Amino acid sequence: MKAIFIKQILLISLVIGILILLFNTFINEYQDYEVLNIDKTPKAIYEHYEQQKYKTGYSVIPYDNSKYVLITRGEVNTAGHKIKVQKVLKTKDKWVIKVRFIAPDPDDIVAMVISYPAIVVKLPEEAVNIQVLEDGKHLSKLN
């Protein structure tokens, strides 16, 4: 009885290992991206931000042999909101940027001011079918 149980555990472990190996073969975490604050972007990207900042979503802007992914949170009524890139994943036919919207802690003292959180992720020109997920949910593409 124990021998059968041990064989089952070994078989399950082997199957899980193979699945992880296959998953990692087709989905790679991309490390060579750059995150830019909106005020450190080229003028063309900043102008796009000025048009999109009122909405939550993302835009892909080809510029200067790169793809700039503008991610906006929309209008918020206090300072202290941020967007954090958790990781960028690359497969054969798509790129996925995982982000997290961060609100200030309820105990934080923050200015009561309208703000428009945004960041830009710079990817190589060959990036295709770019998607952005926040907390596992697809953000709307704005352009």
N, C-alpha and C positions, 0 to 999 in steps of 0.2 A: 504494500500500500504506500509506504514512504517512498519507495523507488519510483513508483508511477507519478507521485506528486512532484518529486524532484525533476523528473524528466519533463513534466508539463511546464514547470517553472523555467527550466532551461530552454525549452522550445519557445515559450512566450518571450523570454529575454532575447533570443535569437531573432525572432520576428520583429520585435521592437527595434533592435539594433539595425536590422536591414531597412526598416522604414525610415529611421533617422538618417541613415546613410543616403537613401534615395532622396529624401527631402532636402538634405544639404547639397546634393548634387545639382538639383534643379533650382534652388533658391539660395542666392548668395547675399550675404550682407555686404553692401557697398560702403567702403570706407573713405573714398576719395572725393566726397562732396564738401561743399563749403557753405556755412550758414552766415548770412550777412544781415546786419541790422539795416532797417529800411533807409536810414540816412547815410549809409555807406554804399549805396547801390548807384549804378549809372543813372544819368538823368532820365533816360527813356523808361527805365524800370520804375523810378520814383513817380513819374507822370502816370504810369499805369496804376500805381498804388493810390494816387490821389483820386482816380476814378472808381476804384474798387473797395476802398477802405470802409465803406458803410455796410458792406455785406460780409457774411461769413462764407468762406470758400477758398478756392485757389485758382490761379491763372498760370498758364505756361507761356513764357515769353522768350522766343528765340532771339538771341542778341549776341553779337561778337563771338561767334563759334561756340556758344554755350546755350544751355536752356536754363532760364531763371524761373523758378517756381515761387510765385508770390502767394503766401498763405496769410489770409486775413481773418480776424476774429469778429469784425464788425464793431459797432459802437458799444462801448461799455461806459458806465457812469462813474467809475473811480479809477484812480491810478493803480499801478501794481499788478495789472494783468499781463501775462506773458504767454508766449507760445514756445514750447520746447520740442526740438526734434529728438525723438527717441532712437530711430534708426531708419536707414534707407536700404530697401531690399531690391535686388535686381534678378529678374529671370530672363529667359531667352526672349520673351515677347512683351514684358512690361516692367515698370519700375513702381515701387510702392514706398511712399514716404509716410512714416508713422510719427504723428505728433501728439502732443498733449497740451490742452489749454489749461493754464494755471491761473487761478484766481487768488487774490490776496487772502491770507488767513483772516477769519472773522475778528480776531483780536488785534490785527495789525491796524495801525493808524495810517490811513491813506487819504490823499487829497480827493475831495469830491470834484472831479473834473472829468469832462467827456474825453475819452481817449479811444484810439483805434489800433489795438495791438496787431502787429504784423511782423513777419520775418520772410526772408528770401533764401531759398536753397538753390545753390548753383550746381548744376549737373552738366555732364559732357553733352556735346551736341547730338550724339547718337542715342541719347535717352529717348525712349518711345513709350507710348501708352502709359503716361504718368498718372498715378492715382495718389490721393492723399487720404489717410485714415486718421481720425481723431477718436481715441478710445474705442477702436474697432469699427467705427462707422465711417462710411464714405462721406467726404466733404463734397459739396457741389462744385463743379467746374464752372467758373464765372466767365470765361471768354469763349 
